[in-house]
């Protein structure tokens, strides 16, 4: 038997999990966890409400600037509408973005590459 298969067999990674068991984050595991969850949901609501107010004000500034032929005011209103719309998008997608990166990190060692 040639020494090459022995070397390849020794270099093959093992599938032993260095951390026994598994864990999943939960707000129930710490004192004040459910209250923190309620606080985060409340902050998300306030952020969405402020984004809506900024969107309405930006649209009003955009309309006034457009009708009064004030280019600078119209551009400022347009920018406010776009920024507030993107802020609402990021706020709404925030939990999914965090969940995606958490799952990617949790499965980083189990890809089998």
C-alpha positions in Angstrom: 0.0 0.0 0.0 1.3 3.4 -0.9 1.9 6.1 1.7 -0.3 8.7 -0.2 -3.8 7.4 0.9 -2.6 7.3 4.5 -1.5 10.9 4.3 -4.8 11.9 2.7 -6.8 10.0 5.3 -4.9 11.7 8.1 -5.5 15.2 6.5 -9.3 14.6 6.2 -11.2 16.9 8.6 -13.2 15.3 11.3 -16.8 16.0 12.1 -16.5 16.1 15.8 -18.4 19.0 17.3 -16.1 20.9 19.7 -19.1 22.4 21.6 -21.3 19.7 23.0 -25.1 20.3 22.7 -26.6 23.3 21.0 -27.9 26.6 22.2 -30.3 29.1 20.9 -30.7 32.7 22.1 -33.9 33.4 24.0 -35.2 36.5 25.8 -36.5 34.1 28.5 -33.0 33.2 29.6 -32.1 36.5 31.2 -33.9 38.6 33.8 -35.7 41.4 32.1 -35.6 39.6 28.7 -39.4 40.0 27.9 -39.3 43.6 29.0 -36.3 44.2 26.7 -38.2 42.6 23.8 -41.2 45.0 24.5 -38.7 47.9 24.6 -37.2 46.9 21.2 -40.7 46.6 19.7 -41.6 50.0 21.1 -38.5 51.6 19.7 -39.2 50.0 16.3 -42.7 51.5 16.4 -41.3 55.0 17.3 -38.7 54.8 14.5 -41.3 53.9 11.9 -43.6 56.7 13.2 -40.7 59.2 12.8 -39.9 57.9 9.4 -43.5 58.4 8.4 -43.5 62.0 9.8 -40.2 62.7 7.9 -41.7 61.2 4.7 -44.8 63.5 4.9 -42.8 66.6 5.7 -40.3 65.8 2.9 -43.1 65.3 0.4 -44.7 68.6 1.5 -41.3 70.4 1.1 -40.8 68.7 -2.3 -44.3 69.8 -3.5 -43.9 73.4 -2.2 -40.4 73.6 -3.8 -41.6 72.2 -7.0 -44.6 74.5 -7.3 -42.6 77.6 -6.3 -39.8 76.8 -8.8 -37.3 76.5 -5.9 -34.9 73.8 -7.1 -32.9 73.6 -3.8 -36.1 73.1 -1.7 -37.4 70.5 -4.2 -34.2 68.5 -4.0 -34.1 68.7 -0.2 -37.7 67.4 0.0 -36.9 64.7 -2.5 -33.9 63.6 -0.5 -35.9 63.6 2.7 -38.6 61.3 1.0 -35.9 58.9 -0.2 -34.0 58.8 3.1 -37.2 58.3 5.2 -38.3 55.6 2.8 -35.0 53.8 3.0 -35.0 54.2 6.8 -38.5 52.5 7.0 -37.2 49.7 4.7 -34.2 49.1 6.9 -36.3 49.2 10.1 -38.8 46.7 8.7 -36.1 44.4 7.3 -33.9 44.7 10.4 -35.0 41.5 12.2 -34.7 39.5 9.0 -31.2 40.9 8.3 -30.1 40.1 11.9 -31.7 36.6 11.6 -29.9 36.0 8.3 -26.5 36.8 9.6 -27.1 34.9 12.9 -28.0 31.8 10.9 -25.0 32.3 8.6 -22.7 32.5 11.6 -24.4 29.5 13.4 -24.0 27.4 10.3 -20.4 28.5 9.4 -18.8 25.4 10.8 -21.3 23.0 9.4 -20.9 23.7 5.7 -18.8 20.6 5.1 -16.3 22.3 2.9 
